[in-house]
Amino acid sequence: MAEIELKTAPADFRFPTTNQTRHCFTRYIEFHRCLVAKGENSGECERFAKYYRSLCPGEWVERWNEQRENGTFPGPL
């Protein structure tokens, strides 16, 4: 049986408190900025995807994806 290794986003000095809301949002934005800069097929952005997926509740990500599709996302992409 293969061993499964679970990881979360590494500590980030920009987010020193236990409330990780801004950390989650920032990692989500970093991922999508990376996709724009490097392209959809670039594997370089995958680490950002892992970070935001480990930090952000699924409901938030779904809502942000809908907002991006509708052009109403509040963040700087």
ZICORQUI-V150381 format. One line per field, one symbol per residue. ss: DSSP state (A for helix, B for strand, O for the rest). Layout:
ss=???
//
This chain:
ss=OOOOOOOOOOOOOOOOOOOOAAAAAAAAAAAAAAAAAAOOOOAAAAAAAAAAAAAOOAAAAAAAAAAAAAOOOOOOO
//
